[in-house]
């Protein structure tokens, strides 16, 4: 079966064709990121206005690249949340219209769960259930225990800033611009990760996350380190980046290990945009193998960011289990 996936949860507009839930034949992603840079963050109205303009083009390109016709599609899978309200409505409206015109089933899927599914694409050896999973992205940081694609228990989530959001905000504080995550990672390579002692805030529940405190710590440290021209010296900047990155990644690893211990799992499946961070990948592999011999799974780099292939794949698996959505499908913000 060919599934058309539609993903519009934030600033990307994506359409993909996936065959039998595992092999994607196309995965088109159009980003409005350049339009948001001067504002230092995603502006929802700019995002969904561009999505309205390009979503048809994205779907047409996905079909053309896959080499199939629209009437070959057997299922429409679309992100119904969480995400930006206007952006989600654009994707849902397009998916509903396409489902109705083709008279094929429609299914809405959870954006976070689809990030986990990225590990099942492209005929890779997939993890076997059950397993602990961690989603780290610009808007979400969550731990799950998965017994199946439709049997998912949430173990913990962020209580304030998400991991990727903290990277971007810290980078903005020290003058690296937006989006700051990739730049911060690059500068951290030349810094000393043990130079500055940052900490992530404690949470009432052991598996929850909090990154607003470390962002504020970076702000106060930077203020006390400015030169006369209100600029940070390059070596100081590198040390801040390296120390910040190490603290955040260590927190992610510690809580993931605790979740694996609680659930007696030797498998950890990771997804989300921050999973493209090379330092994070290396540290997870190193520590999980050393401390608990936990097998760590990461998606391909190109599947870490928001994309429709993961949405199509997960939708197919849920449809096989008997799930589907009506044309009354609505946005699920939580």
C-alpha positions as CSV (number, residue, x, y, z in Angstrom):
1,X,0.0,0.0,0.0
2,X,1.2,3.5,-0.8
3,X,0.6,6.1,2.0
4,X,0.7,9.8,1.5
5,X,2.0,11.5,4.6
6,X,1.4,15.2,5.5
7,X,3.3,17.0,8.2
8,X,2.7,20.7,9.0
9,X,3.1,20.9,12.8
10,X,5.5,23.8,12.9
11,X,7.6,25.7,10.3
12,X,8.1,22.8,7.8
13,X,5.7,21.7,5.1
14,X,6.3,18.1,4.2
15,X,4.7,15.5,2.0
16,X,6.0,11.9,1.5
17,X,5.1,8.6,-0.2
18,X,5.8,5.5,1.9
19,X,5.3,2.0,0.7
20,X,4.0,-0.6,3.2
21,X,5.0,1.6,6.1
22,X,8.7,1.0,5.8
23,X,10.3,2.3,2.6
24,X,9.8,5.9,1.7
25,X,9.9,6.7,-2.0
26,X,9.9,10.4,-1.5
27,X,10.1,12.8,1.4
28,X,9.7,16.5,0.4
29,X,10.4,19.1,3.1
30,X,9.9,22.9,2.5
31,X,10.9,25.1,5.4
32,X,9.9,28.7,6.2
33,X,12.9,29.0,8.6
34,X,14.6,31.8,6.6
35,X,11.5,33.9,7.1
36,X,11.7,33.6,10.9
37,X,15.4,34.3,11.4
38,X,15.2,38.0,11.9
39,X,12.5,37.5,14.6
40,X,14.7,35.1,16.6
41,X,12.0,32.4,16.6
42,X,9.1,30.8,14.8
43,X,6.2,33.3,14.0
44,X,3.1,31.1,13.8
45,X,1.3,33.3,11.2
46,X,4.2,33.4,8.9
47,X,4.5,29.6,9.2
48,X,1.0,28.7,8.3
49,X,0.6,31.3,5.6
50,X,3.6,29.8,3.8
51,X,2.2,26.3,4.4
52,X,-1.1,27.3,2.7
53,X,0.9,28.5,-0.3
54,X,3.2,25.4,-0.8
55,X,1.4,22.4,0.5
56,X,-0.1,21.4,-2.9
57,X,3.3,21.8,-4.5
58,X,4.9,19.6,-1.8
59,X,2.4,16.8,-2.4
60,X,2.8,17.1,-6.2
61,X,6.6,16.9,-5.9
62,X,6.3,13.9,-3.5
63,X,4.1,12.0,-6.1
64,X,6.4,12.9,-8.9
65,X,9.6,11.9,-7.1
66,X,8.0,8.6,-6.0
67,X,6.9,7.9,-9.6
68,X,3.3,7.1,-8.8
69,X,0.0,8.7,-9.6
70,X,-2.4,10.2,-7.1
71,X,-5.0,7.4,-7.6
72,X,-2.4,4.9,-6.5
73,X,-2.6,6.2,-2.9
74,X,-4.4,3.9,-0.5
75,X,-4.1,5.9,2.7
76,X,-3.7,9.5,3.9
77,X,-1.8,10.0,7.1
78,X,-1.5,13.4,8.7
79,X,-0.1,15.0,11.8
80,X,-3.0,16.1,14.1
81,X,-0.9,17.4,16.9
82,X,0.8,18.6,19.0
83,X,2.0,21.7,17.2
84,X,1.0,25.2,16.1
85,X,-2.8,25.5,15.7
86,X,-2.8,27.3,12.3
87,X,-0.2,25.0,10.8
88,X,-1.9,21.9,11.9
89,X,-5.2,23.1,10.4
90,X,-3.5,23.6,7.1
91,X,-2.3,20.0,7.0
92,X,-5.6,18.6,8.3
93,X,-7.6,20.5,5.7
94,X,-5.4,19.3,2.9
95,X,-5.4,15.7,4.1
96,X,-9.2,15.7,4.5
97,X,-9.8,17.1,1.1
98,X,-7.5,14.6,-0.6
99,X,-9.0,11.7,1.4
100,X,-12.5,12.8,0.3
101,X,-11.7,13.3,-3.3
102,X,-9.9,10.0,-3.6
103,X,-12.4,8.1,-1.4
104,X,-9.5,6.6,0.6
105,X,-9.1,6.3,4.4
106,X,-7.7,9.1,6.6
107,X,-5.8,8.7,9.8
108,X,-4.4,11.3,12.2
109,X,-1.2,10.6,14.1
110,X,0.7,12.0,17.0
111,X,3.7,14.1,16.0
112,X,5.9,12.9,18.9
113,X,5.1,9.2,18.3
114,X,6.0,9.7,14.6
115,X,9.5,10.9,15.6
116,X,10.0,7.6,17.3
117,X,8.8,5.8,14.2
118,X,11.6,7.4,12.1
119,X,13.7,4.5,13.5
120,X,11.6,2.0,11.6
121,X,12.0,3.5,8.1
122,X,14.2,2.5,5.2
123,X,14.4,-1.2,5.9
124,X,16.7,-0.7,8.9
125,X,16.7,-3.4,11.5
126,X,14.0,-1.9,13.8
127,X,13.9,-2.1,17.6
128,X,11.6,-4.8,19.0
129,X,8.9,-4.0,21.5
130,X,8.9,-3.1,24.3
131,X,11.4,-0.3,24.7
132,X,12.0,3.1,26.3
133,X,12.0,6.1,23.9
134,X,13.1,9.7,24.1
135,X,11.9,12.5,21.9
136,X,14.1,15.6,21.9
137,X,13.0,18.5,19.7
138,X,12.6,22.2,19.6
139,X,9.2,22.0,21.2
140,X,9.2,18.8,23.2
141,X,11.3,16.6,25.4
142,X,9.5,13.5,26.5
143,X,10.2,9.9,27.7
144,X,7.9,7.1,26.7
145,X,7.6,3.3,27.3
146,X,6.3,1.6,24.2
147,X,4.8,-1.8,24.1
148,X,3.4,-1.4,20.6
149,X,2.6,1.5,18.1
150,X,-0.7,1.9,19.9
151,X,0.3,1.1,23.5
152,X,2.4,4.0,24.7
153,X,2.9,5.2,28.2
154,X,4.3,8.6,28.9
155,X,7.0,8.5,31.6
156,X,8.1,12.1,31.7
157,X,8.1,15.4,29.8
158,X,9.5,18.9,30.0
159,X,8.0,21.2,32.6
160,X,9.1,24.4,30.8
161,X,11.5,24.8,27.9
162,X,12.1,21.9,25.6
163,X,15.7,20.8,24.9
164,X,15.9,22.2,21.4
165,X,14.3,25.4,22.6
166,X,16.9,25.8,25.4
167,X,19.7,25.3,22.8
168,X,18.2,28.1,20.7
169,X,17.6,30.5,23.6
170,X,21.1,30.0,25.1
171,X,22.6,30.6,21.6
172,X,20.5,33.8,21.3
173,X,21.6,35.0,24.7
174,X,25.3,34.8,23.8
175,X,24.8,36.4,20.4
176,X,24.8,33.4,18.0
177,X,21.5,34.2,16.3
178,X,18.6,31.9,15.4
179,X,18.4,29.0,15.0
180,X,21.3,28.6,17.4
181,X,21.4,24.9,18.1
182,X,23.7,23.9,15.2
183,X,25.9,26.9,15.7
184,X,26.2,26.2,19.4
185,X,27.2,22.6,18.7
186,X,29.9,23.7,16.3
187,X,31.4,26.2,18.7
188,X,31.3,23.7,21.6
189,X,33.9,21.6,19.7
190,X,36.5,24.2,20.5
191,X,35.5,24.7,24.1
192,X,36.2,23.0,27.5
193,X,33.0,21.2,28.6
194,X,34.3,21.1,32.2
195,X,35.1,24.8,32.4
196,X,31.8,26.1,33.7
197,X,29.5,24.3,36.2
198,X,26.0,24.6,34.9
199,X,23.1,22.5,36.2
200,X,19.6,21.7,35.0
201,X,16.8,22.3,37.5
202,X,15.5,19.4,39.6
203,X,11.9,18.3,39.0
204,X,9.3,16.8,41.4
205,X,9.0,13.7,39.2
206,X,12.3,12.1,38.5
207,X,11.7,11.5,34.8
208,X,10.5,15.0,34.0
209,X,12.8,17.6,32.5
210,X,13.4,21.3,33.1
211,X,15.8,23.5,31.0
212,X,14.6,27.0,31.8
213,X,17.0,27.2,34.8
214,X,20.2,26.5,32.8
215,X,19.1,29.0,30.1
216,X,18.9,31.6,32.9
217,X,22.3,30.5,34.3
218,X,23.8,31.1,30.8
219,X,22.3,34.6,30.8
220,X,23.8,35.6,34.1
221,X,27.2,34.0,33.4
222,X,27.4,35.8,30.0
223,X,26.4,39.2,31.6
224,X,29.3,38.8,34.0
225,X,31.8,37.9,31.2
226,X,31.2,40.7,28.6
227,X,34.1,42.8,27.5
228,X,33.9,46.6,27.3
229,X,32.3,46.3,23.8
230,X,29.6,44.0,25.2
231,X,31.0,41.1,23.3
232,X,32.2,37.7,24.6
233,X,35.8,36.6,23.8
234,X,35.8,33.6,21.5
235,X,37.4,31.2,24.0
236,X,34.8,32.2,26.6
237,X,32.1,31.7,24.1
238,X,33.3,28.3,23.2
239,X,33.5,27.2,26.9
240,X,29.9,28.4,27.5
241,X,28.7,26.4,24.5
242,X,30.6,23.2,25.5
243,X,29.6,23.4,29.2
244,X,26.0,24.1,28.4
245,X,25.8,21.3,25.8
246,X,27.5,18.8,28.2
247,X,25.1,19.6,31.0
248,X,22.0,19.2,28.9
249,X,23.1,16.0,27.3
250,X,24.2,14.5,30.6
251,X,20.7,15.2,32.0
252,X,19.0,13.5,29.0
253,X,21.3,10.5,29.4
254,X,20.8,10.2,33.2
255,X,17.0,10.4,33.0
256,X,16.9,8.0,30.0
257,X,19.1,5.5,31.9
258,X,16.8,5.8,34.9
259,X,13.7,5.1,32.7
260,X,15.4,2.0,31.3
261,X,16.2,0.8,34.8
262,X,12.7,1.4,36.0
263,X,11.1,-0.4,33.0
264,X,13.8,-3.1,32.9
265,X,14.5,-2.3,29.3
266,X,17.8,-2.7,27.4
267,X,16.6,-0.7,24.4
268,X,16.4,3.1,24.1
269,X,14.9,4.6,20.9
270,X,15.6,8.3,20.2
271,X,14.0,10.7,17.8
272,X,13.5,14.4,17.2
273,X,15.5,17.3,15.8
274,X,18.0,17.4,18.6
275,X,18.9,13.8,17.9
276,X,20.9,15.1,14.9
277,X,23.4,16.6,17.3
278,X,26.6,14.5,16.9
279,X,27.9,15.1,20.4
280,X,24.6,13.9,21.8
281,X,24.7,10.7,19.6
282,X,28.3,9.9,20.6
283,X,27.7,10.4,24.3
284,X,24.5,8.3,24.3
285,X,26.3,5.5,22.5
286,X,29.3,5.7,24.9
287,X,27.5,5.9,28.2
288,X,24.6,3.6,27.5
289,X,27.0,0.8,26.3
290,X,29.4,1.4,29.2
291,X,26.9,1.8,32.1
292,X,24.0,-0.5,31.4
293,X,24.7,-2.1,28.0
294,X,21.6,-0.5,26.7
295,X,21.2,-0.7,22.9
296,X,20.7,2.8,21.5
297,X,18.7,3.5,18.3
298,X,18.9,6.7,16.3
299,X,17.1,7.6,13.0
300,X,19.0,8.7,9.9
301,X,20.1,12.3,10.2
302,X,17.7,13.4,7.5
303,X,14.8,11.8,9.4
304,X,15.5,13.6,12.7
305,X,13.8,16.8,11.6
306,X,10.1,17.2,11.1
307,X,9.2,15.2,8.0
308,X,6.1,13.4,6.4
309,X,7.8,10.0,5.9
310,X,7.6,9.2,9.6
311,X,4.0,10.4,9.7
312,X,3.1,8.1,6.7
313,X,4.9,5.1,8.2
314,X,3.2,5.3,11.6
315,X,-0.2,6.0,10.0
316,X,0.2,2.8,8.0
317,X,1.0,0.7,11.1
318,X,-2.0,2.1,13.0
319,X,-4.3,1.6,10.0
320,X,-3.2,-2.1,9.9
321,X,-4.3,-2.4,13.5
322,X,-7.8,-1.1,12.6
323,X,-7.5,2.6,13.4
324,X,-8.8,5.3,11.1
325,X,-10.2,8.9,11.4
326,X,-13.3,10.5,10.1
327,X,-13.5,13.8,8.2
328,X,-14.4,15.3,11.6
329,X,-10.8,14.8,12.7
330,X,-9.7,17.8,14.7
331,X,-6.4,19.3,16.0
332,X,-5.0,17.6,19.1
333,X,-2.8,20.2,20.7
334,X,-1.8,18.1,23.7
